[in-house]
Amino acid sequence: MYKDKRVFSLIALLMVAVLTLTACGGGNDPAAGGDRTDLIVGHGADATTLDPQDSNDQPSSRVFRHIFDNLVDFDKDMNIVPSLAEDWEVEEDGLTWNFKLKEGIKFHNGDELTSEDVKFTIERYKETGLVAHMLGLVESIEIVDDYNFKLKTSEPFAALLPHLAHNSTGIMSKAATEEAGQDVGQKPIGTGPYMLEDWKAGDNIVLKRNDDFHGELPYMETITFKVIPEANNRTISLETGEVDIIYQVDPEDQGRIEEDENLVYYTSPAFSIQYMGMNTAKEPFNDVRVRRAINHAIDKEELIEIILRGSGTPATQVLNDSLLGHNPEIEDYKFDPEKAKELLAEAGYPDGFEAELWTNDNQIRVRMTEMIQAQLREVGINLTLKTIEWGAYLDDTATGLQDMYMLGWSISTADADQGISGLYHSKNLGSGGNRSFYENDRVDELLDLGARENQDIEQRDKYYQEAQQIIVDDAVSVFTYWDSYNAGLQPYVEGFSIEPTGFIDLTTVSFK
């Protein structure tokens, strides 16, 4: 498996990820961590499910990633390393992968992990998983014995190992999953460092340490994920000492945390894009001239300066320049309201039209929609804004009810296949990630070629570059900005980090 130098250019930045520590003393006593072993985290949305195969959203995965283990994982430098599988090799045919499991690993219910559980998980994933396409080239899995199995692909599969490290491919207990039936999302049984203790929907999720964990035991006995949708309230909860960590610090609150000598502001690079999608299956968004007009009518610089206080980077495409497949030749749509009006007139909308713009209850996105509404009004497009609770938002956008919508996408495999295919391959319409319902045969072909090319890295790069150029020419989305990850911490929190994939491993957190 290759390692691309652009991935490591971003990883190098992680070494200097900004941990803004202002002076110490006063206010919240750093000793408040003390001997506590209960970590409390404030985040913006509740999980929709704790079934890794039935979820494709970050709030859910940041919880269940602590419950389930994958066959392989990423280390801090984004190299593939063993997890449940201790060894693997691919045969000369490039299609047959031999895996060996670690022995003696127990699920939370006491059952031992075997190849049968792996086979069950992968077959269930391919049949029912929301992101089943990620293992679409996996043809079969053959059990050799309790700890050895063969995974066969229909064609060479360059992204297999990164995809096996994705949040959604956590290995599930066959017996426990079958017993739970439709309730498996509320009764998750994995092999991970934590197990579910309690879940009060819309309020909090409590995880309890798995003292029989096969790896190094985490410091914290419990982790409580407290749902605090309003960003300002999350900041207040940090200031008052109600929580130890908050995710998604609002740009308006960043300065408050940075200037508070009793708190820590953390930020790090991300493989993540924020975008506004358009439903290409609905009029008038099935006309490329309308989509291009909208791209020309939106002033990204103004959005970033006002909403993000300048902290975002205007995006030209899905993948930033740290990832394989980034196309440096792509030119962004110039902010040009007059050009937008011309294109609308050519498309038969000289007076504009009316449409809905949806977002979930994320305050940054809500403010983005308000500014976009004002900008598009200048070219005759009158938007009605609609804010929807996170779970319902995912359901409704998956069914194609929306005209336009705001979302983000985290490239959680550090690989272009998941990064682009999830959003734009026609096999992923709806819940698979392609909520723009975009279909382009050449894009599909290029993405398929990229997934299969595991020998020539430069050629693989070219496939994804061409695909991104077509997607931009088709103006499927307005790529608003490339993201970074941030958090607010109490000063006694140690060992916290956010990987560029968006994964937050709380097993390393302790209190000083």
N, C-alpha and C positions, 0 to 999 in steps of 0.2 A: 504494500500500500504506500502510495506516495505521500510526501509532505511538501506542500507548496510554500514557496518563500514568502508569498504575500500573507499567508496566515501568520507566519512568524513575525512579520513586520508589525502586526497588531499585538501579538503576544509580547513583543518587546516593550510595547507601550504599557502593558500591564505591570511591568516592573516599576513604572513610575506613575501608576494610577494614583489619582489625587486623593489623599486622605487629609482633609483640611482639619488640622487640630489647632484650635485657637488656644489661648492661655489656659491654665488649669486653676482649679480652686473655686470656691464659692458655689452658690446654687445647689444643683444636684450633687450629692456627695458621691465621689467615685467609689467609695467603699460600699455604696448601696448594692453593688453586685455581691460582695461578700461571699458567703458560703452558699448562696442560692444555686439551685440546679434546675430552676424553672425559667426557661427562656420565653419571653412574650414578644411576639412580632405583630406589628400593625401593617396590614396590606389592604389594597384598594377594593378587592372583590372576593366573594366567596368562591370556593371550588364549585364546579358544576357537577362533578362526580369524582370518585377516587378509583375508578376503573381506568387504567392507563390506555386501554384500547378504545374507550368511548369518549375520549377528551382530546381536544386539539387547542387548548388555551393555556396561557401561562399561569394564571392563578391556581388552576387545578394541578398542573404539573409540578409547581414549586412545593406543593404539599406531598403528592403521592410519590415523588422522586425519593423521598426519605423512607417510604414504605416498601418499595420494590427495588431490586437490583437488576442490572442488565447482564448479558453475557460478557460484554466488554464495556469499557468506559473510557473517558478522556482523563488524562492527567492535567496538571496545571499549565502545561505547554501545548495542550491540545493533541498530544500523541495518544494513540489507541493503546490501552493497557488492559490486562486481565481483570475480570470481576468475578462472575460466577464461573466463567470458563477460564481454566488455568493455562490452556494451550490451544493452538489451532494452526492449521496449515492448509494451503490450497494445492490440489493435485495438478499434474501437468496439463490436464485438459482445461484448466482455468474455470471449471464449472462445479467441481466437487470440493467442498470444504469439510475438513475433519476437525471436529471440536472435542475437547476433553473437559468435563466438568470437574471442579473441585469436589472432593468427597466429604461427606459428613455435614453438609450445610442443611440447616433446618428452617422450614417455614415457621411462621408465627404460631401455627396450630400444632407444632411438634413433628409434623411429617418431614421426611427427608427429601430434599430436592433430587430428582432423577431426570434422565433424558426424556421420560414420558411427560413430565411437566413442561419441558422445553418444546417438545413436539406439539403438545396441546396448545401452548401459548401461541406459537407461530402459526399453526393452522387456524386457530380462532382469530388471530390478528388478520390473516389474509381474508377471512370470510366476513368479519364484522367490523374490523377496525376502521375508524374514521380516516386514518392515514394509511390504509392498507397498501396504497400504491408504493410506499417506501420499500416494501418487500415484494413488489410485484414480480420481480424476476426470479424469486425463490420458487422453484418448481416442486420440490418435495423435501421431506426430512425423514431420514431413515435411522432408527434406533439400532445401535450396535450392541450396547449393553447399558447398564444403569448409568454409566458415567461417560459414555462415548456415543456420538451421533454424527451422521453425515448430512450436510445441508447441500442440496443440489440446486443450481440455478439454470435457467433455460439458456442464458447467454452470459458471457463475462460481465461481472457486476462491480464496477469500480467503487461504488459507494456502499457496498455491503457492510463493512465494519463500522463506518460512521453511522449508518442507519441502525445497526444493532446497538449502538450507544445512545440512540434517541430516547427521550423520555417515554414515548409510547410503547417501547419494546421491553418494558420490565417483565420479568418472568413471573408467571402466576401459578398458583397451586391448582392443579387440575381438580383434585377432590374438593377443595374449598370453594372453588369457583362454581363447579357444578352444583354443589350443595346450596350455595347462596342464590343461584338462579338470577332472576331479574334484580335482586338486591345487592349484587356483587359490588356495585359502585358505592354502597354504604357499608359494606362488610369486606374491605380489602384484606387479603392475606398474602403477604410477600415474604421475602427473606431479608428485608432491609433493616437498617439500624433502629428504626422506629415502627411502632404499630399504632393503629387507631384506637384511642381510648374513648373519645366522645366527639360528637359533632352536633352542634346546635345551628341549624341552617340559618344563614344570614347573620350569625353572631360570631361563632368561633369554632375552630377545629383544634382538638387537643391530641397530640401524639405522645405516646409513652415509649421510653427507651426499651429496646429489645435486648435484654441482658444475655441472651443466647446468640447474639449476632456473631457471625463468622469472622468479622474483621475487628479492627480496633474499636473499642466501645467509645461512643461519644461522651462528652463531659456532661451534657444536659440530660437530666432524667425525664423532663417533659418539655415539649415545645407547644405553645399555644399560638395559633394563627388567628389573630383578632381582626374581624372585618370592619374596616373604617373607610367607607367609600369617599367621604369628603376629605380632600387633600389637606385643607387647613386644619381639620380636626385631627388628622394623623400627626401633624406637626405639634399641635397642642398636647396630644397624648404623650409625645416624646418629651416636651418641655416640662410637663407635670410629673414625669417619671412613671406614667401608667404603663408604658411599654419600653422595651429595651432597644428595639430596632424598628424603623419604619422603612417600607419600600416606596418608591415613586414619590420622591420629594417634589412638590410643585415648584416650578421656577420662581414663583412669587414668594415662596417660603425659603428658598435656598439661602438668601442673604441672612435671614433670621437665624438659621442654624450655623452658618459660617461665623457669624458675629457673636454667637453665644459661646462664651468661654467654657461652658459646662457641657457642650455637645460636640459631636464630630460629624462633619459632612464627608461622605464618601462618594466618589464617582470613578467609573472605569469605562473603557471602550466596549463597544457592543457590535455583534453581528446582527443588526436589527434595523428595520426600515419602518417608518410611519408613512401612511399613504391614504389618499382618498380614492376609493374605487367607484367605478360606474358599471351598472348592470347592462352589459352589451347585448343582452337578449331582449331588452325593452326599448321601445321608442321613447325619446329620440336618440338614446345612447347607442343604438345599433348603427348609427351614422358616424363614421370616423371624423367627419368635419366638425360635428358637435363636440366630440371628445377633445379634439385638438383645440377648438375654441375655448373650452373650459380650461385647458392647460395654459393657454395664453392669457386668460383672464385672471389667473391667480398669482398674486405677488408673494412668492415664498419668503423672500427676504423680509417683508413686512411681518408675515406670520411669525417668523423665527425671532425677529427683533422684539416684537411686542409680547407675544405669548410666551416664548421661551427665554426672554431676556438675553437673546443672542447665543444661547448655549447649544443650539442645534447646527447641523451642517446641511445645507441644501442638497437634496439628493437628485441624481440624474437617472438612476436605475435602481434595481433591487439591491445588487451586491455592491458594497463599498470596496475601496481599492486595496483592502487587505485580503480579499478572497479571490480564489480562482474563478474566472469567468467575468470579472469586472472589465468593462469595455471603456478604455480611456478616450475613445473616439466619439462617444455619444455626446451630442450637444443638447443641453437642456432647452425646453421651450422658453423663449424670451417672454417676459411680461409685456404684453402688447394688447391692450384692450381694443384698439382699432382693428387689429388683425382678427381678434376674436369676433367682433361684430361682422366683419366681412365673411368669415367662415360660417357664422350662423345664418347670414342672409343666403349664402350659396346653398346651404342645407335646407332652405325653405322656412327659416325662422327669423325673418328680418326684425320682428318685434320681440324676439326671445320666446320664452315658454316658462311654464311653472313645473316644479318638481319638488320632491322631498329629499332631504339630506338627513341620514340617520347617524346616530352615534350611541355608544353606551355611556353609562354614567361615570365617565372619566373626565375630570374637570378640565384637563388640558384639551382634550378632544372637544368638549362642549364649547370652550372658548374659541377653538379653531373653527368650529362650524359657524359660530356667530360672525367671525371675521370673513370667512369664505362667503357667507350669505351676503355680507355688505359688498364684497368685491364683485361677485357675480351679478348683483343687482345693477351694477354700473354698465353691464353689457346686455341687460334686458332679461336675465334669468332670475326669476323670483322663486326663492327656496322657502319651503316650510320645513322647519327644524323639528326633529323628533328624537328624544332621548329615551333609551330603553334599558331596562335592567339587564345585566351582563348575560345571564343564562338565556333569557328570552331573545336577547339580541343575536346571540350565536345561532339559535334555532331559526329565527325569522330570516336572517341573511342567508342561511344555508338553503332555504326554500326559494329564494329569489324574489321575495316580496319588495325589496328595496329598489329605489331609483339610484341613489348615490349613498355612500356609506364611508365612515372613517374606521380604520383599523391599523394595527401594527403587525409585523411578521418578524419573528425571531428565527435566525438561521441556526437552529439548535444542534445541527450536526457539523457545523463549520464546513459544509460541503454545498456546492452549487446546485446539486440535484434537488435536495430538499428545499434549498433557498428559492429556486425559480419554479420548479415543477409543481410544488404545492399550490402556488398562486396562479399559475398560468397554463398548466397542462390540462387538456380537455377531459382527461380521465378523472380529474379531481374537482369536477363541478360541484359547487355547494359546500357540504360539510368537509370535504377533503381539503378545502382552502381556497379554491377558485370561486370566490363569491361574486366575481365580475361575470361569471358564466361566459368566459372568453374561449373561443375555439379558433385555432389557426393550425392547419395541417403542417406547415413548415416548422412552426414552433414546436409542435409535438414531435416531429421527426428529429429536430436538433436536440431536444431534451432527451429523447430516447437514445440517440447516438452518444450523447455525453455520459449517460448512465452506464453505457456498455463499454466505453473506452477506458481500459485499465492499463494500457501500455504506453501510449503516446500522450503525455501530459499537455504538450503544446497544442495538439489537435483537440484534446478535450476542452481546453481553454477557448479555442476558436469556436467550437460548437456553442458554448454558452454565451460568448460575446455576440455572435450573430443572432442568437435567440433574443437577447436583451435589446439589440438594435431594432428588431421587428416589433417587439412589445412596445418600445418607446414610440416607434413610428405609428403604431396602431393606437397610441394614446389611451391605453386601457385604463391607466391610473394616473393620478397626479401624485408623484413621489414628493412628499412634502419635505421630509428630512431624515437623514441618518441619525440614529439614536445613540445615546450613551446611557449607561445604567447608573442609578444613584441610590443612596440610602442615607438615613440619619441614624446615628448611633449614640447610645450613652457612652461616656468616656471609659467605663469599666469593661466594655465589650472588647474582647480580643479574638483574633483568628477569623474575622469576617472577610469574605470576598465574594465578588460576583464574577463568574466566568463570562467571556464574551458571547457565549451561547445563551446567556440569561439564567443559567443554573446557579442557585445559591445553596451551597453545601453547608448546612447549619451544624453538621456533625463536628466541625472544627472550631466552633464557637465556644469560648469559655469566658468567665468573669475574673477580673483581677482584683 
